[in-house]
Amino acid sequence: MQVQVRNRRPRPPSNYQPCIGLISLGCAKALVDSELILTKLRAEGYRISSNYSNAHLVIVNTCGFIKPAIEESLDAIGEAIAKHGKVIVTGCLGAKAQLIQDTHPQVLAITGPHAYNEVLEAVHSLLPPPVTTAGVPSQSIKLTPSHYAYVKIAEGCDHKCSFCIIPQLRGPLQSRSLSSILQEAQQLVDNGVRELLIIAQDTGAYGRDLKHKLDFYKGRPLQSNIATLATELSKLTAWIRLHYLYPYPELNALVELMAADAILPYLDIPLQHISSKILRAMRRPAASERILQRLAKWRQMCPNLVIRSTFIVGFPGETDADFVELIDFLQAAQLDRVGCFTYSAVSGAPANTMELTPVPDQVKQERYAEFMRTQANISRKILANKVGQHMVVLVDRVESNQVVARSAGDAPEIDGTVLIDGSWDIAPGDFIEVIVTGSTDHDLLAQPPTITDDDTIL
């Protein structure tokens, strides 16, 4: 009788404990991907290491959006190879596998963005999971401090911005089910998270690909749209902060929730420019003449609203007049928080094929510097007007002689902080009341008001 003989990998010993290291680069959305990869690996019994020496295998989750990010990712891959040797690459730059292979042929495997199963398969082939997962913690791994977490509600994007290749890298809009988001959010809050940062490439578009169909959560039918999601999230005992909202009509409903203190009064709108000519070249909404009217309406609806935006200077075809228009807008809009980037050509982006006059690098840098000077003056005045106000802040760090906290108007990593001098018996994740005593260009200085035995910790 003939039998089929299969070659089998030797069974690992019972005390086998494979260990994974991971380097996460890029945006908060990529950070969520890293968290999910690590959570899945730990559920299979892999240990997680924060250094090269203890890891048997290293995963590098890359960014591949603009040239500096690509260079940073390639450098990180090179460092991981030099310091460890066994490296898997995933993330946005993984969509450009040939570039990675040409630069670092020693890489063992390459997958694209949000390719969780492919990453697991690559890990399994190089480092089999342990025999048993008994005693493995079931809680999700978070790479942020324990008191705040990012919740990604959708993947991909339906916009066709000429400077962007996110749809090429991550595909069209793919919204998660509303019930899965609410379940994750509830679990995070149950585990001690005090602030949920809601993110997607286009958060306001949540549910459009689902045609806003009904979903069921705790037996209740709920429509899959951003207003319903925000309303349900507001029932949790945590700060709810929404990021990356385009100026859709749906924003009015969200601002109403902000005015009612249901979610944080923090409006993050990536405007990118204000010149109609440049917005058309960017393939962005070109209703620039109505933006100031909308800002005024939202501020009237919610007087304590904090508005953040990002802009690009030096886009091809941007003239001195276009830039002056942008500066004039900054002066008129008085935005609370602003980020700015100089234009960087992205390989594969439609803008590269447009017949537009490139802006010299020196001019880009000069415009960037003037933009940031203008906004620093605006920010300084806005923050100075907060001196004397009482506010509730969330503690991020407690140092030997200072507490670093954030107000409702400050998102972690990208906005300012509230600095409280002295040594206080509080911990990260505590909400405390403070009175603002001073300000700088971007930060507030504060101290607790007269402390009673009742509370300042909420």
KETI-770378 format. One line per 3 residues: number of its first residue (from 1); their letters; for each residue x, y, z negated of C-alpha. Coordinates in nm, 3 decimals. Last residue first. Example, Ala and Ser with C-alpha at 12.3 -4.5 7.8 and 13.67 -1.06 7.14 Angstrom:
2
2> sa> 1.367 -0.106 -0.714 | 1.230 -0.450 -0.780
***
This chain:
458
458> lit> -1.309 6.391 -3.921 | -1.000 6.493 -4.118 | -1.045 6.841 -4.258
455> ddd> -1.250 6.721 -4.542 | -1.420 6.757 -4.877 | -1.133 6.822 -5.114
452> tit> -1.091 7.163 -4.960 | -0.822 7.290 -4.725 | -0.812 7.660 -4.643
449> ppq> -0.791 7.660 -4.265 | -0.551 7.416 -4.101 | -0.273 7.583 -3.908
446> all> -0.232 7.679 -3.545 | 0.005 7.767 -3.264 | -0.131 7.730 -2.911
443> dhd> 0.061 7.622 -2.605 | 0.101 7.728 -2.239 | 0.250 8.076 -2.218
440> tsg> 0.281 8.103 -2.596 | 0.014 8.139 -2.865 | -0.054 8.236 -3.224
437> tvi> -0.259 8.172 -3.538 | -0.535 7.943 -3.409 | -0.744 7.803 -3.695
434> vei> -0.752 7.427 -3.734 | -1.004 7.148 -3.785 | -0.873 6.795 -3.771
431> fdg> -0.946 6.489 -3.559 | -0.717 6.200 -3.646 | -0.582 5.981 -3.366
428> pai> -0.220 6.020 -3.464 | -0.197 6.039 -3.844 | -0.258 6.290 -4.123
425> dws> -0.094 6.374 -4.455 | 0.063 6.696 -4.332 | 0.421 6.820 -4.307
422> gdi> 0.451 7.172 -4.176 | 0.394 7.363 -3.856 | 0.088 7.293 -3.639
419> lvt> 0.142 7.298 -3.262 | -0.160 7.277 -3.029 | -0.058 7.137 -2.693
416> gdi> -0.060 7.235 -2.326 | -0.176 7.046 -2.021 | -0.043 6.762 -1.804
413> epa> 0.082 6.491 -2.043 | -0.243 6.454 -2.238 | -0.545 6.662 -2.135
410> dga> -0.586 6.994 -2.314 | -0.910 7.192 -2.321 | -1.072 6.988 -2.599
407> sra> -0.770 7.080 -2.810 | -0.451 6.881 -2.840 | -0.220 6.797 -3.130
404> vvq> 0.149 6.799 -3.221 | 0.207 6.812 -3.597 | 0.532 6.964 -3.719
401> nse> 0.798 6.928 -3.986 | 0.891 6.560 -3.982 | 0.683 6.478 -3.678
398> vrd> 0.320 6.365 -3.653 | 0.215 6.300 -3.296 | -0.106 6.310 -3.091
395> vlv> -0.354 6.467 -3.336 | -0.689 6.558 -3.180 | -0.805 6.916 -3.231
392> vmh> -1.120 7.079 -3.367 | -1.130 7.455 -3.326 | -1.145 7.775 -3.530
389> qgv> -1.062 8.094 -3.338 | -0.830 8.361 -3.473 | -0.601 8.358 -3.171
386> kna> -0.797 8.228 -2.871 | -0.755 8.551 -2.674 | -0.380 8.491 -2.668
383> lik> -0.447 8.163 -2.483 | -0.624 8.338 -2.196 | -0.360 8.612 -2.178
380> rsi> -0.068 8.368 -2.165 | -0.248 8.148 -1.912 | -0.295 8.439 -1.672
377> naq> 0.068 8.547 -1.704 | 0.183 8.188 -1.656 | -0.045 8.161 -1.350
374> trm> 0.124 8.452 -1.176 | 0.473 8.329 -1.262 | 0.380 7.980 -1.137
371> fea> 0.256 8.114 -0.803 | 0.561 8.338 -0.763 | 0.795 8.042 -0.824
368> yre> 0.601 7.818 -0.585 | 0.606 8.087 -0.318 | 0.983 8.124 -0.349
365> qkv> 1.028 7.746 -0.342 | 0.818 7.708 -0.029 | 1.003 7.998 0.136
362> qdp> 1.335 7.826 0.067 | 1.202 7.499 0.207 | 1.101 7.663 0.536
359> vpt> 0.726 7.644 0.615 | 0.656 7.417 0.913 | 0.457 7.571 1.200
356> lem> 0.154 7.359 1.282 | 0.098 7.132 1.579 | -0.048 6.850 1.373
353> tna> 0.125 6.512 1.389 | 0.272 6.517 1.039 | -0.056 6.638 0.890
350> pag> -0.211 6.300 0.978 | -0.013 6.130 0.697 | 0.194 5.824 0.793
347> sva> 0.506 5.928 0.603 | 0.414 6.201 0.357 | 0.551 6.550 0.421
344> syt> 0.611 6.741 0.100 | 0.420 7.058 0.027 | 0.532 7.240 -0.286
341> fcg> 0.325 7.143 -0.585 | 0.120 7.347 -0.832 | -0.072 7.266 -1.149
338> vrd> -0.321 7.499 -1.312 | -0.492 7.523 -1.650 | -0.728 7.800 -1.764
335> lqa> -0.830 7.937 -1.426 | -0.861 8.315 -1.412 | -1.061 8.301 -1.086
332> aql> -0.986 8.655 -0.969 | -0.611 8.654 -1.031 | -0.576 8.301 -0.898
329> fdi> -0.779 8.397 -0.591 | -0.550 8.692 -0.521 | -0.254 8.455 -0.538
326> lev> -0.419 8.222 -0.285 | -0.504 8.509 -0.050 | -0.143 8.626 -0.076
323> fda> -0.037 8.276 0.029 | -0.261 8.280 0.334 | -0.133 8.628 0.429
320> dte> 0.228 8.513 0.398 | 0.144 8.234 0.639 | 0.066 7.869 0.569
317> gpf> 0.093 7.682 0.902 | 0.242 7.370 0.748 | 0.155 7.353 0.376
314> gvi> 0.398 7.566 0.175 | 0.196 7.581 -0.144 | -0.025 7.300 -0.274
311> fts> -0.275 7.358 -0.553 | -0.408 7.184 -0.862 | -0.704 7.274 -1.082
308> riv> -0.812 7.302 -1.444 | -1.122 7.476 -1.581 | -1.196 7.503 -1.953
305> lnp> -1.565 7.566 -2.030 | -1.639 7.749 -2.357 | -1.917 7.960 -2.199
302> cmq> -2.098 7.657 -2.048 | -2.383 7.755 -1.812 | -2.237 8.102 -1.752
299> rwk> -1.896 7.946 -1.699 | -2.046 7.705 -1.445 | -2.216 7.990 -1.259
296> alr> -1.901 8.204 -1.250 | -1.697 7.911 -1.120 | -1.959 7.844 -0.854
293> qli> -1.955 8.205 -0.735 | -1.574 8.201 -0.725 | -1.583 7.882 -0.517
290> res> -1.836 8.015 -0.268 | -1.594 8.197 -0.035 | -1.370 7.891 -0.030
287> aap> -1.630 7.677 0.144 | -1.360 7.492 0.339 | -1.401 7.139 0.200
284> rrm> -1.064 6.974 0.276 | -0.929 6.856 0.608 | -0.587 6.997 0.513
281> arl> -0.589 7.201 0.835 | -0.941 7.317 0.748 | -0.826 7.406 0.397
278> iks> -0.534 7.601 0.545 | -0.762 7.814 0.762 | -1.018 7.860 0.485
275> sih> -0.745 7.992 0.255 | -0.821 7.873 -0.101 | -0.577 7.588 -0.156
272> qlp> -0.548 7.246 -0.326 | -0.891 7.270 -0.501 | -0.835 6.971 -0.732
269> idl> -1.123 7.027 -0.980 | -1.073 6.921 -1.345 | -1.361 7.063 -1.550
266> ypl> -1.316 7.032 -1.926 | -1.609 7.105 -2.156 | -1.565 6.763 -2.324
263> iad> -1.870 6.538 -2.303 | -2.202 6.559 -2.489 | -2.128 6.906 -2.625
260> aam> -2.457 7.032 -2.470 | -2.266 7.273 -2.246 | -2.052 6.981 -2.129
257> lev> -2.360 6.778 -2.041 | -2.492 7.076 -1.844 | -2.153 7.100 -1.673
254> lan> -2.198 6.738 -1.563 | -2.541 6.807 -1.413 | -2.403 7.109 -1.224
251> lep> -2.111 6.897 -1.098 | -2.351 6.685 -0.894 | -2.354 6.963 -0.629
248> ypy> -2.001 6.847 -0.536 | -1.691 7.051 -0.621 | -1.455 6.748 -0.630
245> lyh> -1.392 6.604 -0.975 | -1.049 6.463 -1.050 | -1.065 6.399 -1.427
242> lri> -1.348 6.356 -1.678 | -1.279 6.371 -2.053 | -1.499 6.188 -2.304
239> wat> -1.400 6.247 -2.669 | -1.501 5.952 -2.880 | -1.791 5.821 -3.089
236> lks> -1.978 5.676 -2.789 | -2.312 5.818 -2.676 | -2.133 6.049 -2.431
233> let> -2.034 5.745 -2.228 | -2.398 5.688 -2.137 | -2.446 6.046 -2.018
230> alt> -2.116 6.039 -1.827 | -2.222 5.721 -1.644 | -2.562 5.865 -1.562
227> ain> -2.405 6.183 -1.424 | -2.139 5.990 -1.230 | -2.381 5.764 -1.045
224> sql> -2.482 5.398 -1.069 | -2.842 5.427 -1.184 | -2.923 5.258 -1.513
221> prg> -3.175 4.981 -1.593 | -3.166 4.895 -1.964 | -3.113 4.543 -2.100
218> kyf> -2.791 4.625 -2.281 | -2.654 4.757 -1.952 | -2.830 4.686 -1.624
215> dlk> -2.730 4.824 -1.286 | -2.947 5.016 -1.043 | -2.804 5.109 -0.706
212> hkl> -2.625 5.440 -0.651 | -2.573 5.354 -0.283 | -2.296 5.123 -0.412
209> drg> -2.044 5.313 -0.199 | -2.177 5.635 -0.353 | -2.139 5.495 -0.706
206> yag> -1.862 5.726 -0.827 | -1.812 6.017 -0.589 | -1.747 6.257 -0.877
203> tdq> -1.441 6.057 -0.983 | -1.257 6.094 -0.653 | -0.923 5.911 -0.688
200> aii> -1.062 5.765 -1.006 | -1.031 5.861 -1.373 | -1.223 5.883 -1.699
197> lle> -1.002 5.977 -1.994 | -1.145 5.821 -2.309 | -1.046 5.979 -2.640
194> rvg> -1.066 5.833 -2.993 | -0.954 5.475 -2.924 | -0.985 5.265 -3.240
191> ndv> -1.057 4.913 -3.117 | -1.434 4.967 -3.117 | -1.373 5.271 -2.897
188> lqq> -1.183 5.057 -2.648 | -1.449 4.785 -2.655 | -1.725 5.039 -2.590
185> aeq> -1.535 5.185 -2.294 | -1.475 4.842 -2.144 | -1.843 4.749 -2.177
182> lis> -1.948 5.085 -2.030 | -1.721 5.037 -1.730 | -1.839 4.680 -1.672
179> sls> -2.205 4.792 -1.693 | -2.155 5.069 -1.437 | -2.018 4.825 -1.183
176> rsq> -1.685 4.935 -1.045 | -1.679 5.169 -0.747 | -1.479 5.087 -0.435
173> lpg> -1.404 5.400 -0.230 | -1.203 5.319 0.082 | -0.859 5.155 0.083
170> rlq> -0.572 5.181 -0.162 | -0.268 5.253 0.053 | -0.432 5.378 0.373
167> pii> -0.702 5.563 0.179 | -0.424 5.713 -0.040 | -0.235 5.843 0.266
164> cfs> -0.272 6.216 0.196 | -0.168 6.539 0.370 | -0.449 6.533 0.628
161> ckh> -0.723 6.476 0.373 | -0.953 6.202 0.506 | -1.178 6.147 0.205
158> dcg> -1.333 5.804 0.141 | -1.107 5.712 -0.152 | -0.973 5.399 -0.320
155> eai> -1.056 5.241 -0.655 | -1.333 5.329 -0.896 | -1.408 5.371 -1.267
152> kvy> -1.053 5.375 -1.405 | -1.063 5.416 -1.783 | -0.756 5.584 -1.932
149> ayh> -0.694 5.543 -2.303 | -0.648 5.751 -2.617 | -0.578 5.673 -2.984
146> spt> -0.343 5.376 -2.935 | -0.079 5.574 -2.749 | -0.086 5.488 -2.377
143> lki> 0.048 5.163 -2.235 | -0.262 4.966 -2.334 | -0.272 4.586 -2.347
140> sqs> -0.618 4.434 -2.372 | -0.712 4.243 -2.686 | -0.727 3.862 -2.666
137> pvg> -0.409 3.793 -2.865 | -0.240 3.458 -2.774 | -0.264 3.211 -3.065
134> att> -0.296 2.907 -2.842 | -0.190 2.984 -2.485 | -0.031 2.646 -2.423
131> vpp> 0.209 2.506 -2.163 | 0.373 2.841 -2.094 | 0.330 3.018 -1.762
128> pll> 0.568 2.939 -1.476 | 0.836 3.200 -1.393 | 0.917 3.241 -1.025
125> shv> 0.608 3.090 -0.863 | 0.382 3.199 -1.149 | 0.510 3.558 -1.130
122> ael> 0.441 3.577 -0.757 | 0.092 3.433 -0.805 | 0.023 3.682 -1.084
119> ven> 0.132 3.973 -0.862 | -0.087 3.843 -0.579 | -0.384 3.821 -0.816
116> yah> -0.340 4.180 -0.933 | -0.302 4.340 -0.592 | -0.406 4.687 -0.718
113> pgt> -0.144 4.842 -0.486 | 0.067 4.627 -0.252 | 0.277 4.319 -0.322
110> ial> 0.650 4.251 -0.290 | 0.847 3.946 -0.408 | 1.205 3.852 -0.502
107> vqp> 1.376 4.188 -0.445 | 1.742 4.125 -0.349 | 1.690 4.291 -0.007
104> htd> 1.678 4.633 -0.179 | 1.677 4.916 0.076 | 1.571 4.718 0.385
101> qil> 1.332 4.504 0.181 | 1.176 4.809 0.015 | 1.132 4.991 0.346
98> qak> 0.988 4.675 0.503 | 0.736 4.636 0.224 | 0.577 4.978 0.277
95> agl> 0.245 4.883 0.113 | 0.457 4.793 -0.190 | 0.517 5.166 -0.228
92> cgt> 0.163 5.189 -0.363 | 0.203 4.929 -0.635 | 0.404 4.606 -0.666
89> viv> 0.770 4.504 -0.676 | 0.901 4.183 -0.835 | 1.255 4.183 -0.976
86> kgh> 1.502 3.924 -1.101 | 1.841 4.096 -1.118 | 1.843 4.251 -1.466
83> kai> 2.046 4.569 -1.497 | 2.140 4.615 -1.131 | 1.809 4.486 -0.994
80> aeg> 1.609 4.698 -1.239 | 1.820 5.003 -1.154 | 1.765 4.952 -0.782
77> iad> 1.391 4.916 -0.829 | 1.386 5.234 -1.036 | 1.585 5.418 -0.767
74> lse> 1.344 5.300 -0.498 | 1.051 5.421 -0.707 | 1.209 5.761 -0.773
71> eia> 1.285 5.802 -0.403 | 0.928 5.715 -0.310 | 0.797 5.961 -0.570
68> pki> 1.024 6.236 -0.434 | 0.902 6.160 -0.078 | 0.530 6.169 -0.152
65> fgc> 0.272 5.897 -0.217 | 0.462 5.575 -0.271 | 0.439 5.512 -0.645
62> tnv> 0.573 5.186 -0.782 | 0.485 4.915 -1.033 | 0.821 4.747 -1.102
59> ivl> 0.789 4.394 -1.244 | 1.086 4.243 -1.430 | 1.149 3.871 -1.498
56> han> 1.307 3.676 -1.784 | 1.280 3.977 -2.014 | 1.467 4.014 -2.343
53> syn> 1.766 4.209 -2.209 | 1.568 4.433 -1.974 | 1.370 4.615 -2.240
50> ssi> 1.006 4.669 -2.339 | 0.923 4.301 -2.335 | 0.589 4.125 -2.292
47> ryg> 0.537 3.758 -2.381 | 0.356 3.539 -2.132 | 0.075 3.322 -2.269
44> ear> -0.176 3.336 -1.984 | -0.371 3.611 -2.163 | -0.040 3.799 -2.184
41> lkt> -0.011 3.793 -1.807 | -0.367 3.917 -1.755 | -0.318 4.202 -2.003
38> lil> 0.015 4.293 -1.845 | -0.139 4.317 -1.498 | -0.436 4.518 -1.632
35> esd> -0.214 4.766 -1.813 | 0.000 4.812 -1.503 | -0.310 4.883 -1.292
32> vla> -0.423 5.139 -1.553 | -0.082 5.306 -1.525 | -0.126 5.319 -1.147
29> kac> -0.445 5.521 -1.197 | -0.263 5.744 -1.446 | -0.021 5.845 -1.174
26> gls> 0.323 5.726 -1.072 | 0.562 5.475 -1.223 | 0.520 5.169 -1.448
23> ilg> 0.822 4.954 -1.533 | 0.731 4.605 -1.655 | 0.918 4.337 -1.848
20> icp> 0.792 3.980 -1.864 | 0.884 3.699 -2.109 | 0.845 3.324 -2.070
17> qyn> 0.804 3.129 -2.395 | 0.894 2.758 -2.361 | 0.864 2.585 -2.699
14> spp> 0.664 2.294 -2.554 | 0.926 2.233 -2.286 | 0.840 2.322 -1.925
11> rpr> 0.698 2.045 -1.704 | 0.937 1.983 -1.416 | 0.803 2.124 -1.087
8> rnr> 0.635 1.852 -0.887 | 0.735 1.695 -0.557 | 0.441 1.503 -0.424
5> vqv> 0.453 1.133 -0.332 | 0.170 0.997 -0.119 | 0.123 0.624 -0.161
2> qm> 0.134 0.345 0.093 | 0.000 0.000 0.000
***
